[in-house]
Amino acid sequence: MDLLSSILRELRFESAAYRWLELGAPFRVRFDHPGLRGVHLITHGECELGLDDGTVLELTAGDLVIFPHGDFHVLRARTGAECSTVSSYDLAMRTPGTRLRAGGESVDTVVVCGAFVVGEPDHPALRAIPRIIRVPGDQGRPPPWVAPLIDALTGEAFDAGPGSDLLMARLSDALLIRALRHQVASEQQSGWLAGLRDPQVAAALALLHADLAQQWTLPLLSQKVGLSRAAFAARFTATVGESPMRYLLSLRLQRAKSLMRNPTVTIAAVAGQVGYQSDVAFASAFKREVGVPPGAYRRRVDHTGPAVSPASTTSAAEKTI
């Protein structure tokens, strides 16, 4: 099973919109729309990217940066000249079309800006994805696998036709998957991203994600991947950052939350689909971890809706970057 594709399907990444941002020094554009995850590709020039925690990245042409957790940030000129901050949302709202302009009169920096949303923002797998994914360019050009995707996205943004929204979503999915594959190769990764590099851990993760209804135990998992129980538990914990059974519990409860958004599915049916032999056992585990019984959680979700609605956030993103 393709574990990376499977987990991304569970997270429900959904492309929202792309814009072409032309910047003239001095400039300072802030991206802080709740729920949106940003994508920036520097196609010309250079700039600084500053996060609210003080992190600063120096970006040049060809660099690709993705924010899977939606961290608020600012793109600004390197000149250090004082200027007012422009909201990316306000800029998009007052500018028709997909070509946006900010800063001084010259065009010193050009950025392809995208946005996407995560349908399951509480999914345990999201914890392992870095807050910033940076794919450096090569001598002022994006990596060979980035260039055709960006060219196609830019073409659709400027010359939209029938099916453009769906096509841009698929191209954005491909861009994100390739960026994550690039990230997996980094030795700095942890969680299930690091697990993809370990054959036994990756096999265990694939088994868990493929069949949560199975009555998984540590002996059964270790047998399936060909390791002793102690060796498997130690390797999984060291790689993923939590024990196999703890990871399984988090995954089951997240899947249960997703299933309970469907009012036609009973609590008992949810319990069975995520591996509990009785709704009583499921309710006990759910309350212990989430803080409320499944029924109370479902009523709360029915009343308030998801914390961030993918549909409403995508709609908002179509007006911003």
N, C-alpha and C positions, 0 to 999 in steps of 0.2 A: 504494500500500500504506500502511496505517496503521502508521507506524513505531513510534510509542509503544506501541500494543497489541502489536505483534510483539515488541518488546524485553521488555516486561513478561511476555509468555508464555515467553520464553526464560529470564528470571530465575526464573520459577515462584514468584511470591508466593502464599502460601497463608494464608488467614485461620485463626486459631486459636481465639480466645475474646474475649468482651467482658464487662466487669463495670461495676457502678455503684458508685463509691467516694464515700462521705460522710465528710467530714473536719471535725473541730472543732479550733480553735486551742487550744494549740499542737499541731502535727503535723509528722511527718517520715517519709515513706514512701520506701523505696529500691527501685528496679527494676533488678535485676542478674542476671536469669536468662539463662545463656548461650544464644545462638542466637535469642532472641526479639527482634523489632522492635516497639517500642511505639507506640501511638496514644493521645493524650489530647485530649479536648474538655472545656473548662471550661464547664459549663452554669450554674453559680451561684458567685458569690463571686470570690475571687482567691487566688493563691499564687505562690511562686517555684519555678522549676525550675533545679536546679543540676546541672551535669555534672562529671565527675571532673577535667576539665582546668581547672576554675575558671570556666567560662562560666556566667552566670546570666541567665535570662530571667524577666521580670515578666509573669505571665499573668493575664488577667481573663476574665470571662464572655464566651463567644463565640469565644475563641481555640482554634484547632486546631493541634496539634503532632504531627509524625510523625518517628520515628527509623528511617530505612531501613537504617542500619548497626548497629542494636542497641546504641548507646552506653549505658552504665550512667548512671543519673541518679537524682535525688531530687526529690520534690515536698515542699515545706515551707511552713509558714505564714510570712507576712511580718512577724509580730509580733516575731520574733527571740528569743522566749522559749525557754529550754532545754527539751529533751525528748529522750527516747530515740528511736532510729531503729527503725522497724518494717519488716521485709522484706515486700514485696508477696506473695512466694511463701508465706511463713509465714502471712500474713494470710488469703490465699485458702484455704490448706490447712485452717485451723481454723474457717472460716466456711462453712456450707452455703449453697447458692444463689448468686445473682449480685449481691446487695446487700451490700457490704462497708462496715465502719465502723472509723475510726481517729481517734486524737487525743482532744480534750476532749469534754465532754458536748454542747455545742451543735453544730449543723451549719452551718458557716460557708462551706464550699466543697464543691461537688459536681462530680465528674469522671467522664465516661464513658471508661473505660480499655479499650483493645483490644490485641491482640497478633497478630502474623503472623510467618511464617518465610519465608526465601528458599531455594528449592531449589537454586539455583546461586550460592552466596555468593562464588565466585571469578570470576564473569562480568566481563569488562572493562567492560561498560556500567554496572555498579554504581558504578564509580569516579566517574562524572559526576553521580550523584545526591547532593545535599548530605547532610551528616550530620544536619542538622535541616531539616525542611520546616515552616515556620510560616505558617499562614494566619490573619491577624488577624481578630477579630470586628468587627462594625459596631455600635457603641453598645450593647455588652452582648449582642448576638445574633450567632450564627454567620452567615456569608455565605449568601445565599438557596439556593445549591446544596448547602450542607452540611446545613441543617436537616432536609430530608425524609429524607436518608440516615441521619442520627443517630436521628431519630424511629423509623425502621423497625428499625434495629439495636437500639435500646433496647427496642422492643416485643418483638422476638424473644428478647432476653436475659431478659426478665421473664415472657414467656408463650410458652415454647418449645412447638412442636408438631411434627408429622411434617415432615421436610425442613428443620428450622430451621438445622441445621449448614450445609447447602448454601446456603440463602438468605442466612445471615449472611456466608458466604464471598464470595458474589457482591456483596452490598452493600458489604463491605469493599474488594473489588476496585474497585468504582465510586468509593468514597471516595478511595482511593489514586490512581487515574487522574486524578480531577478535581483533587486536590492537586498532582500533577505538572504538569498543564496550567496551573494557576495559577503554578507555579514557572517554567515555560518562558517566561512573559511577563516574568520578571525579567531585567533587563539584566546581572545578576551571574552568570549561569550560564556553565558551560564544558562541554566534552565534547559528547556527542551531544545533550544537552538544548539546548545553544546551537545545534547543527547543525540542529535542527528549525526554527529561525527563518530559516535560509539555504536558499533553494530548491535550489541546486545541490548543497550539502553534504548536505541531507536526501535528495535524489534518489540520491546516491552511497551513503549509508548504507542506504537502502532496498534498493538493488541488492545490496549485500554481504550483508545479513541474509537476503534472499530466496533467494539462490543461492550458497552457499559452494563448490559443486562447480565453478562456472564458473572458467575459467582467467583470472582477473582480472589485468590489468596496468594500470599508470598511464596509458598511452596509451588503452587501451580504456575505462577509467572516465571519463577526461576527455572522450573523444568522446561517451560516452553522456549526459553532463550538459551538453554544449555549451560547454565551456571549453577553452582551450589547456592543454597538459600543465603548464606552469609556473604558470599562473594557478590551475588547479585544485589542484595540490599545495600552493601557498602558502595558498589560502583554506581548504582542509580542515585543514591543520596549524595555522593560526592559530585556527580555530574549535574544533576537537576537541581540540587539544593534542598530537597525534601525527600522523605521516604516514599517508596512506591505506594503504600497504602494511604499516606496523607495526600499525595497527588491525586490518587483515585477518588478519594472523598471530595476534594475540591472540584474535580471534574464532574462527578455525579451531581453534586448540588447545583453547579452552574447549569448543567443540562436540565435539571429539574426546574429551575427558575425559568428557563426558556420555554419549556413545555407548558408550564402553568399559565403562560400568557394566552394560551388557547382555552377559552372557557368551556369548550365541549369535551376536554380531556379531564377525566376524574383524577383525584389525588391518588387513588389506588392504582390507576393505569400509569400515572407518572412514576410511582414507586417501582412498579414492575419494569418499566423501560430503563430505569437507571440502576437496576441491580438489587433492589430490596425485595425480600420475599413476603413482606407484609407492610401495609401502610402505617401500622403502628411503629415498626422499626424505622421506617423512613421518616415519620413525623418526629420521632425522638432525635434522630441524627440532625434533621433539618433545624429544629428548634435550638439544639445545642450549638450549632455552628452559626446560624443566621440570627438567632435571638427571638424569633417568633415562629409559631407553628405554620405549616404550609398553607392552611386555610386563611390565616390572618395575612400572610404575605400576599396571597392571591387577591384578597379583597383590597389590600393597599395598592397593588399594581393596577387593578381594575379601576380604582378611584382616581389615582394620580397619573397613571400611565408610566412608561419607562422613564428613568431619570433623564435620558437624552433620546428623543424619538428619532430614529434614522430618517424617517420620511420627512419630518418637519425640519431636521437639521440639513438634509440634502436640499430641501427647498430653499432654505436660507442661504446655503452655500452657492446656489445658482446665481445669487445676487452679490456674492462677495468673492474673495480669493483666499 
